[in-house]
Amino acid sequence: MTGPAGVRLTHWPAPDMAGALAGFAALTYPRYRPVLLENLIGPQPTGTPIAGNCFAVTAHAGDMPAGLALVEGMWEGEARLLSIMVAPSLRRHGIGLALLDGVAGMAGDAGFTRLYCFHNNRMRDVPAFAALLRRAGWSAPALAEIRLTGPAGFTNAIRPHWQALFDRQDRDGYSHSLWADRTQADRDELAALHESGQVEERLTLQDWMLSHADPEVSLLLRHHGRVVGWIIGERNRQLDCIHYTSGFTIAPLRRCGWMIRGLYEAAALQARHYGPDHPARFETFNGNDGMMRLMAERLAPYASEQDCRFRSERVIG
Ligand SMILES: CC(C)(COP(=O)(O)OP(=O)(O)OC[C@H]1O[C@@H](n2cnc3c(N)ncnc32)[C@H](O)[C@@H]1OP(=O)(O)O)[C@@H](O)C(=O)NCCC(=O)NCCS
């Protein structure tokens, strides 16, 4: 297949592919290189296992690897663009657009109905990538996940602004206790909460999380004394921070800011126990739009590190 200005495009998997993609390794992220070197086994019908379900389009200019778009087929008819890159000296010649067209055609042929991708705010070439996606008819990037890291002492600065909310929550029956102090009755209530179907699958407490729960900061959240949620913080010794890996409140209380109250209280305990400079890290993703907005608008100013993941997509066919 010929692409723009004599560039040769190849769809992968292809015959005689063994070793053929090694030369393109520099045109994707290190974490995806094993796919090129070992595991490119081709598109599978929808519903097959994810592992190895990758396909790609490459661009050659003469003998030179000029570009690569790499896709992984996912579930429910969706395929994820893992990376797209064009050799710096060959950019703005239409190769990126041709690669995207190529993978969209392959995805459609394999029965996928949607292509999507993520990019991070820390990616070097965001404007070029966003412009390419726009030009290729993808949706505008939308915030899909946000992770903030900052000194736990941000709680001191924020308290005066949130005091009125906290007073209202206290009047409405908010309280918390340390996770480590939970009684048998609390455990029974937690089990009942899970059995009642009120806890979404992705938020279900897992044993591996609990075995890492830091006893100084992990909390049970209560409404008039009854268990209605939790905040689990894990001490990450490598980064020397507390990573808040799980938070839950029952749906009616989310609109009343109970999750953010719980996080606030956990971080305030962290500041007291580990010191105000000790880093707190939390993240949330779509499905919880209110929390994401709150993090982006209200908490981000206190963060020393901000990691945002944006999602774009294109419907195929
Ligand atoms: C993003 C990238 C793949 C674009 O490849 P490319 O071959 O230069 O893109 P194209 O030439 O096909 O551009 C098509 C259109 O996208 C838009 N576009 C691409 N790069 C742009 C830039 N730097 N600034 C503004 N618009 C740009 C333009 O509308 C362009 O059309 P035009 O040249 O007629 O104006 C390339 O810049 C790249 O490899 N960047 C580094 C890797 C990266 O960030 N990948 C994305 C995450 S995996």
The ligand as an SDF file (V2000), in Angstrom:
LIG
                    3D

 48 50  0  0  0  0  0  0  0  0999 V2000
    1.1960   13.4000   16.4270 C   0  0  0  0  0  0  0  0  0  0  0  0
    1.9990   12.9050   15.2200 C   0  0  0  0  0  0  0  0  0  0  0  0
    1.8590   11.3840   15.1370 C   0  0  0  0  0  0  0  0  0  0  0  0
    1.4290   13.5350   13.9390 C   0  0  0  0  0  0  0  0  0  0  0  0
    2.0140   12.9030   12.7950 O   0  0  0  0  0  0  0  0  0  0  0  0
    2.1950   13.6700   11.3930 P   0  0  0  0  0  0  0  0  0  0  0  0
    2.5900   12.6800   10.3770 O   0  0  0  0  0  0  0  0  0  0  0  0
    3.0770   14.8370   11.5700 O   0  0  0  0  0  0  0  0  0  0  0  0
    0.7120   14.1720   11.1370 O   0  0  0  0  0  0  0  0  0  0  0  0
    0.0960   14.5680    9.7090 P   0  0  0  0  0  0  0  0  0  0  0  0
    1.1490   15.1450    8.8460 O   0  0  0  0  0  0  0  0  0  0  0  0
   -0.6600   13.4110    9.1740 O   0  0  0  0  0  0  0  0  0  0  0  0
   -0.9130   15.7080   10.1470 O   0  0  0  0  0  0  0  0  0  0  0  0
   -2.2810   15.6850    9.8060 C   0  0  0  0  0  0  0  0  0  0  0  0
   -2.9460   16.9190   10.3810 C   0  0  0  0  0  0  0  0  0  0  0  0
   -2.8620   16.9070   11.8200 O   0  0  0  0  0  0  0  0  0  0  0  0
   -2.6550   18.2550   12.2800 C   0  0  0  0  0  0  0  0  0  0  0  0
   -1.3050   18.3630   12.8760 N   0  0  0  0  0  0  0  0  0  0  0  0
   -0.3580   17.4100   12.9420 C   0  0  0  0  0  0  0  0  0  0  0  0
    0.7350   17.8710   13.5920 N   0  0  0  0  0  0  0  0  0  0  0  0
    0.4680   19.1360   13.9430 C   0  0  0  0  0  0  0  0  0  0  0  0
    1.2040   20.1360   14.6360 C   0  0  0  0  0  0  0  0  0  0  0  0
    2.4570   19.9180   15.0880 N   0  0  0  0  0  0  0  0  0  0  0  0
    0.6190   21.3380   14.8370 N   0  0  0  0  0  0  0  0  0  0  0  0
   -0.6350   21.5740   14.3940 C   0  0  0  0  0  0  0  0  0  0  0  0
   -1.3810   20.6810   13.7040 N   0  0  0  0  0  0  0  0  0  0  0  0
   -0.8320   19.4600   13.4920 C   0  0  0  0  0  0  0  0  0  0  0  0
   -2.7610   19.1370   11.0690 C   0  0  0  0  0  0  0  0  0  0  0  0
   -4.1320   19.4490   10.8860 O   0  0  0  0  0  0  0  0  0  0  0  0
   -2.2760   18.2170    9.9830 C   0  0  0  0  0  0  0  0  0  0  0  0
   -2.7300   18.5760    8.7140 O   0  0  0  0  0  0  0  0  0  0  0  0
   -1.8950   19.6650    7.8530 P   0  0  0  0  0  0  0  0  0  0  0  0
   -0.4500   19.2800    7.9160 O   0  0  0  0  0  0  0  0  0  0  0  0
   -2.5160   19.5480    6.5000 O   0  0  0  0  0  0  0  0  0  0  0  0
   -2.1500   20.9760    8.5350 O   0  0  0  0  0  0  0  0  0  0  0  0
    3.4910   13.3340   15.3100 C   0  0  0  0  0  0  0  0  0  0  0  0
    3.5470   14.7140   15.6010 O   0  0  0  0  0  0  0  0  0  0  0  0
    4.2560   12.5740   16.3640 C   0  0  0  0  0  0  0  0  0  0  0  0
    4.7870   11.4970   16.0930 O   0  0  0  0  0  0  0  0  0  0  0  0
    4.3810   13.1410   17.5680 N   0  0  0  0  0  0  0  0  0  0  0  0
    5.1370   12.5120   18.6330 C   0  0  0  0  0  0  0  0  0  0  0  0
    4.4660   11.2720   19.1720 C   0  0  0  0  0  0  0  0  0  0  0  0
    3.1480   11.5300   19.8300 C   0  0  0  0  0  0  0  0  0  0  0  0
    2.9690   12.4900   20.5470 O   0  0  0  0  0  0  0  0  0  0  0  0
    2.1970   10.6110   19.6160 N   0  0  0  0  0  0  0  0  0  0  0  0
    0.8730   10.7100   20.2150 C   0  0  0  0  0  0  0  0  0  0  0  0
    0.6990    9.8900   21.4130 C   0  0  0  0  0  0  0  0  0  0  0  0
    0.9350    8.2100   21.2240 S   0  0  0  0  0  0  0  0  0  0  0  0
  1  2  1  0
  2  3  1  0
  2  4  1  0
  2 36  1  0
  4  5  1  0
  5  6  1  0
  6  7  2  0
  6  8  1  0
  6  9  1  0
  9 10  1  0
 10 11  2  0
 10 12  1  0
 10 13  1  0
 13 14  1  0
 14 15  1  0
 15 16  1  0
 15 30  1  0
 16 17  1  0
 17 18  1  0
 17 28  1  0
 18 19  1  0
 18 27  1  0
 19 20  2  0
 20 21  1  0
 21 22  1  0
 21 27  2  0
 22 23  1  0
 22 24  2  0
 24 25  1  0
 25 26  2  0
 26 27  1  0
 28 29  1  0
 28 30  1  0
 30 31  1  0
 31 32  1  0
 32 33  2  0
 32 34  1  0
 32 35  1  0
 36 37  1  0
 36 38  1  0
 38 39  2  0
 38 40  1  0
 40 41  1  0
 41 42  1  0
 42 43  1  0
 43 44  2  0
 43 45  1  0
 45 46  1  0
 46 47  1  0
 47 48  1  0
M  END
$$$$
